[in-house]
Amino acid sequence: MKTKVRVGKKLTIHIPKAVAEELNIKEGDILSLRVKDNKIILEHNDAILFSIKGKKFAKITLDEIEKISEEEQNSYENPH
């Protein structure tokens, strides 16, 4: 979908209803805005999308994940 918008007072831009509906944007949602190649990119901050595309700030190995998983399973199977 492509549409034109007008820049308003204080440089505000109104997101047309059809665009908001297509992207499932609702009042109170947090969006990310960035500039790339002279374009404005506005993205819906979906937790799954963030986990895939977001900046990585921690590292964990597969062995560590497996160990944590086993400990959690044991805590459910053998509650104290």
C-alpha positions as CSV (number, residue, x, y, z in Angstrom):
1,M,0.0,0.0,0.0
2,K,1.3,3.4,-0.9
3,T,-0.3,6.7,0.2
4,K,0.6,10.4,0.6
5,V,0.6,12.2,4.0
6,R,1.0,15.8,4.9
7,V,3.5,17.0,7.5
8,G,1.6,19.0,10.1
9,K,2.5,21.4,12.8
10,K,5.5,20.4,14.9
11,L,6.4,18.0,12.0
12,T,3.7,15.5,12.9
13,I,2.6,12.9,10.4
14,H,-0.9,11.2,10.6
15,I,-1.0,7.5,9.9
16,P,-4.0,6.9,7.7
17,K,-6.6,4.5,9.1
18,A,-6.2,2.0,6.3
19,V,-2.5,1.8,6.9
20,A,-2.9,1.4,10.7
21,E,-5.5,-1.3,10.1
22,E,-3.3,-3.2,7.6
23,L,-0.4,-3.1,10.1
24,N,-2.6,-3.7,13.2
25,I,-1.4,-0.5,14.8
26,K,-3.5,0.6,17.8
27,E,-3.5,3.6,20.1
28,G,-0.7,3.2,22.6
29,D,1.5,0.9,20.5
30,I,5.2,1.7,20.4
31,L,6.7,2.1,17.0
32,S,10.3,2.3,15.9
33,L,11.2,5.1,13.4
34,R,14.6,5.1,11.6
35,V,16.2,6.5,8.5
36,K,17.8,4.3,5.9
37,D,18.9,5.3,2.4
38,N,17.1,8.7,2.6
39,K,13.8,6.9,3.6
40,I,11.8,6.9,6.8
41,I,11.1,3.4,8.0
42,L,8.3,3.0,10.7
43,E,8.1,-0.4,12.2
44,H,5.6,-1.9,14.6
45,N,7.4,-3.2,17.7
46,D,6.3,-6.8,17.7
47,A,8.1,-8.8,20.4
48,I,8.8,-11.7,18.0
49,L,10.0,-9.3,15.3
50,F,12.2,-7.5,17.9
51,S,13.7,-10.9,19.0
52,I,14.6,-11.6,15.4
53,K,15.7,-8.2,14.1
54,G,16.4,-6.3,17.4
55,K,19.9,-5.4,18.6
56,K,21.5,-8.4,20.3
57,F,22.8,-7.6,23.8
58,A,23.4,-11.0,25.4
59,K,24.9,-14.3,24.3
60,I,24.0,-17.8,25.3
61,T,25.1,-21.2,24.0
62,L,22.9,-24.1,23.0
63,D,24.4,-26.1,25.9
64,E,23.4,-23.3,28.4
65,I,19.9,-23.3,27.0
66,E,19.6,-27.1,27.3
67,K,20.9,-26.9,30.9
68,I,18.4,-24.2,31.9
69,S,15.6,-26.2,30.1
70,E,16.5,-29.4,32.0
71,E,16.6,-27.5,35.4
72,E,13.2,-26.0,34.7
73,Q,11.7,-29.3,33.8
74,N,13.2,-30.9,36.9
75,S,11.7,-28.1,39.1
76,Y,8.2,-28.9,37.7
77,E,8.6,-32.7,38.0
78,N,10.2,-32.6,41.5
79,P,8.8,-29.6,43.4
80,H,10.4,-28.9,46.8
